[in-house]
Amino acid sequence: MGQVVNLGSNFEISVGDTAQLIAEVMNAEIEIITEEERLRPENSEVERLWADNTKVKQLFGWQPNYGGREGFMRGLTETAEWFTQADNLRRYKDDIYNI
């Protein structure tokens, strides 16, 4: 019978810290504005999102190529570089959601 596993980097980061790292990679100065009504309520069903990859490592010996903060920064840098290439932007479909 099948099992569910997380394929993730076992790395946790907040949305705000993610935005700051994206700004750093893109050499941009940003100001994050927080709207109180958009904050997750206390005792909410989700406090954080984190893909624990312990099970997939145990079952298959899998580990991410982009791990931790350094891997996340490398991934952001490569993504930003991809978006700066005109040929890539011509192929990018921002009006639909696809994988």
Backbone bond lengths (Angstrom), bond angles and torsions (degrees), N, CA, C in turn:
res aa  C-N    CA-C-N  psi(-1)  N-CA   C-N-CA  omega(-1)  CA-C   N-CA-C  phi
1 M - - - 1.436 - - 1.528 109.08 -
2 G 1.300 118.24 145.02 1.455 123.81 -176.99 1.516 113.26 -70.96
3 Q 1.304 114.64 164.34 1.455 121.44 177.76 1.528 108.97 -133.35
4 V 1.309 115.81 153.65 1.456 121.59 176.52 1.522 107.96 -94.72
5 V 1.341 116.20 131.48 1.462 121.35 176.56 1.524 109.16 -132.73
6 N 1.318 116.20 153.29 1.460 122.28 175.20 1.519 109.19 -95.56
7 L 1.326 116.28 127.68 1.456 121.03 171.14 1.521 106.40 -103.19
8 G 1.295 115.96 92.46 1.448 121.56 -177.40 1.513 109.37 -145.96
9 S 1.299 115.79 178.41 1.460 120.33 -174.06 1.523 113.70 -92.08
10 N 1.335 117.23 -0.53 1.463 121.06 -178.20 1.523 110.26 60.35
11 F 1.322 114.84 33.18 1.461 122.82 -176.48 1.516 108.42 -125.33
12 E 1.310 116.42 131.86 1.461 121.28 -178.93 1.524 109.57 -112.78
13 I 1.334 115.38 135.56 1.458 120.30 177.67 1.522 108.05 -149.61
14 S 1.306 116.01 145.43 1.460 119.92 179.90 1.528 110.29 -79.55
15 V 1.315 115.70 163.83 1.461 121.26 177.29 1.529 109.81 -62.91
16 G 1.323 116.91 -41.83 1.462 120.77 179.73 1.523 112.32 -62.70
17 D 1.340 116.18 -43.93 1.465 119.89 178.14 1.525 110.88 -66.37
18 T 1.333 117.09 -34.63 1.462 120.64 176.30 1.519 110.11 -62.73
19 A 1.323 117.07 -45.92 1.464 120.84 178.74 1.531 110.80 -60.64
20 Q 1.320 116.88 -40.61 1.468 120.10 178.91 1.525 111.16 -64.17
21 L 1.329 117.74 -41.13 1.464 120.45 179.22 1.523 111.56 -67.22
22 I 1.332 117.33 -38.76 1.467 120.32 176.68 1.524 109.01 -61.57
23 A 1.318 117.39 -44.12 1.463 121.42 178.42 1.529 110.32 -60.72
24 E 1.323 116.62 -42.12 1.467 121.04 179.32 1.531 110.67 -61.50
25 V 1.311 116.40 -46.32 1.471 121.22 179.71 1.525 111.08 -61.77
26 M 1.326 116.42 -36.13 1.466 120.97 -176.16 1.530 112.30 -94.57
27 N 1.341 116.46 8.72 1.469 121.72 -179.76 1.528 111.57 51.79
28 A 1.320 115.25 46.86 1.463 121.06 -178.65 1.528 109.37 -118.94
29 E 1.311 115.36 145.01 1.461 121.10 173.34 1.514 107.16 -96.39
30 I 1.323 117.33 128.21 1.461 120.74 -178.63 1.524 110.11 -129.42
31 E 1.298 114.39 159.97 1.456 121.95 171.72 1.520 106.46 -126.17
32 I 1.305 116.54 124.40 1.455 120.92 178.78 1.521 108.42 -93.31
33 I 1.307 115.14 123.70 1.456 121.60 179.51 1.523 108.12 -107.91
34 T 1.314 116.51 125.05 1.454 121.59 -178.75 1.517 110.02 -103.95
35 E 1.312 116.38 126.43 1.460 121.68 176.32 1.525 107.90 -99.50
36 E 1.299 116.02 119.09 1.464 121.56 -175.52 1.529 112.91 -52.01
37 E 1.338 117.26 -40.37 1.471 119.95 -177.09 1.529 112.75 -67.97
38 R 1.337 117.30 -13.84 1.465 120.18 -179.75 1.528 112.66 -97.98
39 L 1.334 117.51 -3.89 1.460 120.90 178.91 1.522 109.73 -71.76
40 R 1.310 115.43 146.16 1.459 120.88 178.28 1.520 108.81 -66.40
41 P 1.329 117.71 131.82 1.472 119.84 -178.10 1.528 112.29 -65.25
42 E 1.325 114.29 152.53 1.458 119.85 176.32 1.529 108.85 -59.47
43 N 1.311 117.61 145.05 1.468 124.60 -177.11 1.535 111.77 64.02
44 S 1.309 116.69 26.08 1.457 121.70 177.04 1.525 109.60 -66.40
45 E 1.329 116.37 161.25 1.458 120.29 -178.04 1.528 112.78 -69.25
46 V 1.331 118.34 -21.78 1.462 121.71 -179.37 1.519 109.30 -130.75
47 E 1.334 116.35 120.56 1.454 119.60 176.10 1.521 111.19 -99.82
48 R 1.318 116.62 -29.34 1.451 120.91 -179.63 1.521 109.32 -154.41
49 L 1.305 114.45 156.53 1.454 120.42 176.04 1.526 108.09 -116.04
50 W 1.338 114.98 129.64 1.452 119.48 -174.32 1.525 107.18 -158.33
51 A 1.314 117.46 120.56 1.467 121.52 178.70 1.523 109.03 -86.84
52 D 1.317 116.17 100.92 1.467 121.79 177.57 1.523 107.96 -77.67
53 N 1.331 117.53 113.65 1.463 121.28 -175.81 1.533 113.70 -97.36
54 T 1.322 117.16 15.84 1.462 121.07 -178.41 1.526 112.04 -55.58
55 K 1.314 117.34 -46.06 1.464 121.59 -175.67 1.525 112.08 -65.05
56 V 1.338 117.59 -43.99 1.464 119.92 -179.12 1.535 110.57 -67.86
57 K 1.320 117.03 -32.62 1.474 120.01 175.51 1.524 110.22 -64.95
58 Q 1.340 116.39 -42.69 1.462 120.88 -179.38 1.530 111.41 -66.69
59 L 1.333 116.45 -43.19 1.463 120.60 -176.82 1.523 113.85 -74.16
60 F 1.337 116.54 -40.76 1.462 120.01 -170.52 1.525 114.67 -124.93
61 G 1.314 117.65 -6.09 1.454 120.23 -176.26 1.527 112.83 72.21
62 W 1.335 115.89 16.09 1.471 120.85 -178.12 1.517 110.50 -75.72
63 Q 1.319 115.78 141.81 1.451 120.79 169.11 1.524 108.89 -145.54
64 P 1.329 116.94 152.87 1.458 120.30 -174.68 1.530 112.88 -70.89
65 N 1.319 115.87 150.91 1.463 121.21 173.66 1.523 110.91 -79.31
66 Y 1.318 116.92 -22.24 1.456 123.05 -179.26 1.517 108.09 -119.63
67 G 1.321 117.77 90.32 1.457 120.77 -176.28 1.512 113.21 -109.95
68 G 1.301 115.65 151.23 1.456 122.60 175.81 1.513 113.50 64.13
69 R 1.309 114.65 -169.85 1.465 120.42 -178.36 1.527 110.77 -62.91
70 E 1.323 116.94 -41.00 1.460 120.64 -178.56 1.533 110.75 -63.63
71 G 1.320 117.12 -42.62 1.456 120.70 177.49 1.515 111.97 -65.56
72 F 1.320 116.26 -38.97 1.458 120.60 178.31 1.527 109.91 -63.03
73 M 1.342 116.41 -44.29 1.468 120.46 177.77 1.529 111.10 -62.58
74 R 1.319 116.81 -40.02 1.471 120.07 178.32 1.519 110.12 -63.03
75 G 1.325 117.30 -42.75 1.463 121.35 178.41 1.524 111.89 -64.18
76 L 1.329 117.04 -42.47 1.463 120.65 177.48 1.527 110.88 -63.27
77 T 1.319 116.58 -42.01 1.463 120.96 -179.98 1.526 110.60 -62.81
78 E 1.324 117.09 -45.86 1.467 120.61 179.26 1.527 111.30 -64.70
79 T 1.323 116.88 -37.62 1.473 120.08 178.31 1.526 110.38 -66.39
80 A 1.322 117.26 -45.07 1.470 120.79 178.70 1.526 110.27 -61.07
81 E 1.325 117.19 -41.78 1.468 120.67 178.37 1.526 110.63 -62.68
82 W 1.322 117.38 -40.52 1.468 121.65 179.26 1.529 110.18 -59.75
83 F 1.340 115.99 -43.43 1.459 120.65 -177.80 1.531 113.10 -71.51
84 T 1.317 118.22 -15.17 1.463 119.83 178.53 1.529 112.28 -85.36
85 Q 1.323 117.87 -5.87 1.464 121.42 -179.48 1.529 109.63 -93.93
86 A 1.313 115.40 120.95 1.471 121.87 -175.12 1.526 112.06 -56.12
87 D 1.330 118.46 -40.43 1.462 120.73 -179.08 1.530 111.28 -62.54
88 N 1.316 116.98 -38.91 1.463 120.40 177.44 1.520 110.90 -65.56
89 L 1.316 117.35 -42.23 1.461 120.72 -179.60 1.527 111.90 -63.37
90 R 1.322 117.32 -34.12 1.466 119.84 177.82 1.533 111.17 -63.73
91 R 1.330 116.61 -32.16 1.467 120.97 -179.21 1.529 112.93 -87.36
92 Y 1.310 117.50 -14.45 1.464 122.11 -176.80 1.524 110.38 -76.59
93 K 1.334 115.66 130.20 1.472 121.26 -178.12 1.522 108.39 -107.63
94 D 1.312 116.61 94.65 1.463 119.78 -177.01 1.525 113.02 -83.46
95 D 1.326 116.83 -4.79 1.469 119.40 -177.83 1.529 113.15 -96.58
96 I 1.342 117.65 -1.59 1.464 120.66 177.76 1.518 109.66 -135.94
97 Y 1.323 115.57 158.67 1.459 121.66 176.52 1.511 107.96 -102.00
98 N 1.308 117.11 115.38 1.460 120.14 174.75 1.520 110.40 -144.87
99 I 1.305 114.75 163.22 1.470 120.30 -177.81 1.513 108.23 -114.98
